[in-house]
């Protein structure tokens, strides 16, 4: 492998590692606004205002990105949301 090829491969790996992922929260007919808000504050470190705005967006739009960042940071946060009965995934 040439130096140029190695450099290109290293850049691709770095781009993939830096890729920002998102936790997307989905609407459901089970959880209350208060529960969703409290879980966003707990799991995603939202302010009460941020959490309330996300809950409203989820309710009316069906989904909302609630946290962005590196996958290793998002995984435990998404797990907390799922364990609390919310519907979320990392994209």
Residue pairs with C-beta under 8 A, 6 or more apart in sequence:
1 9
20 68
20 69
20 70
21 68
21 69
21 70
21 71
21 74
21 90
21 91
22 65
22 67
22 68
22 74
22 90
22 91
23 44
23 65
23 66
23 67
23 68
23 74
23 77
23 78
23 81
23 88
23 89
23 90
23 91
24 63
24 64
24 65
24 66
24 88
24 89
24 90
24 91
25 36
25 40
25 54
25 58
25 63
25 64
25 65
25 66
25 81
25 86
25 87
25 88
26 58
26 62
26 63
26 87
26 88
26 89
27 58
27 59
27 61
27 62
27 63
27 87
28 86
28 87
30 85
31 85
31 86
33 52
33 55
33 59
35 84
35 85
36 51
36 54
36 55
36 58
36 86
37 48
37 51
37 52
37 55
38 51
39 80
39 81
39 84
39 86
40 46
40 50
40 51
40 54
40 55
40 66
40 81
41 47
41 48
41 51
42 80
43 77
43 78
43 80
43 81
43 84
44 51
44 66
44 67
44 77
44 81
46 54
46 66
54 64
54 66
57 64
58 64
66 88
67 74
67 77
68 74
71 90
74 90
75 90
78 88
78 89
78 90
81 88
82 88
